């Protein structure tokens, strides 16, 4: 199984660490090694995921893998004008998730009706995934093995089964 981890993000300022080997001081051309590194970095805006159970479409096909993009301010503001959200604040997450999920399996027309048809565990997964990529900037979590106490990072985007490596 292959896992892809996005570049590490510093929790203090949200920037990627300087891997240039420099000391952070400016060079003669006025550009610091950190600035040069950040100019080469690209912003990751789409994150693949795998649903714990999967979306079952009208024909009975199960779709598990998908893609979620980073939310914009507009994505978070527009649902607040939706009458369904005004009547039921809990519906906000359904509308918001529908705006930022670009694909689930072969289904590319993601709308609130699709999100409504997800199993509760899959909706909870997507809500947590949304929070992780938009607030924390990555899908990794630090964990500690209960047996040997070794610490390591796991990618919560899914793709594997527990116990697989």
N, C-alpha and C positions, 0 to 999 in steps of 0.2 A: 504494500500500500504506500502511496506517495502522499506526503503532506507538504504543503507549501505555506511557509510563514512569511508574513509581510515584514519589511524592515523594522527593526526595533524602534520604538518611540519613547522618548524621554518623558516620564510622567510630569516633570516639573514645567516644561515649556512646550511640549508637543513636537519638538524637532527630532529629526533622526540623528543618531550619534555620529560624530566626525570620525570616519574610518580612513581618513587620508594619511594618518600618521603624523600630521603636523601638530604644532603646539597651540594652535588657535590664534597666534599672533598674525598680524597683517604682513603680507609680502610686499616687496618693493612696488608692485603694480597697484597697490591699494586694496587688493582683494584678499581677504583672509581665507585660509584654507577651508574654514567652515562655510563661508559664503560660496566658494567655488563648488563645494560638495552639495550644498542645497540647490544650486543652480542646476546641477546634474540630476538631482532627485526628481522623480515625477510623483504627483499626488495620485494615490490609489483611490479610485472612486467606486469600483464595483467589487463585491465580495461574494464568492460562491458559497453555497451552503447545501446541506442535505437534511431534509426533514426527518424527524424521528419515525413518523408513521407514513406520511405521504398524502398528497392530495389525490382523491379518487374522482375522476371526471365522470360525465354522464354515461360513457360506454364501459365504465368499470376499470379503466386503466389507472394504475397507480403511478404518480409522478412524485419523485423524491428530491432530485437535485434542482437547484435554482440559483438565481442571482439577485442580490439586493444591492442597490446603489446608495451612496451617501445621500442623506436628506438635505434639502435646501430650506432656507427660512420660509419660502413660499409653500413648500410641502407641509410645513407645520402650521402655517397660518390659514391656508385655504380650507382645510377640514373644519375649522372653527365656525365657518359660515354655513356649513352643511346642516340642513334641518334635522337630519337623523341624529347628528351629534348634539345639536341644541336640545333635542328631546331626551337623549340618553348619552351622557358624557362617556360612558364605557364604550360607545361605538366609535369614539375618536381613534382608538388603536386600529380598528378594522379599516377605516378610511385611510389612515396614515400608512399602514403596512401595504395596502393596495397601491398607493402612490409610488412606493419605493421598491417594491419587488418587480423586477422586469421580466422574470421568467420562472416558471415552476415546471420542470420537465419540458415537454413540448408545448405547453400552454404559455403563450406570450401575451394574451389579452387578459391581464390581471386586473380585476375590478373588485369592489367590495363583496359582490356575490361569491366570487371564488374564495376569498378569505373567510367569509361566513361558513363555507362548506368544509373548511379545514377541521381536523380533530382538535380538541382543546389543547392537547399536548403540543401540536405543531404550531398553533397560534402563540402559545406561551414561549416556545422556542424562538419564533420570529420576533416577538416583542423583546426578548433578551438579546437576540442577535442585533436588532436595531439599536438598542441602548449601547451595546459594546462598540459597534463600528462608528456610531455618531458621537458618543460621549468620550470613549476611550481611544478611538482611532485604530483599533485592531481587534482580532478575534481570539487572541491568546489569553490563557489564564495560567497563573502559577499554581502548581499543585505539589503536594508532598506525599510520597509513598507511605502508607501506614505501616508497612512491614519494615522497610530499611531506612525510612526517614530521608531518602534522597529527594531533593527538590528539582523540578523540571517544569517546562512549559508544555501545555497541550493546546492544540488549535480547536476551538469550540465550533468551528464552521461545519463540523461533521465530516462524513465521508468514510468513516470507519466504524467498526463495531467495538464496543468495550472489550479490552483484552487483546485486540489486534495491534500489531506494531507496524 
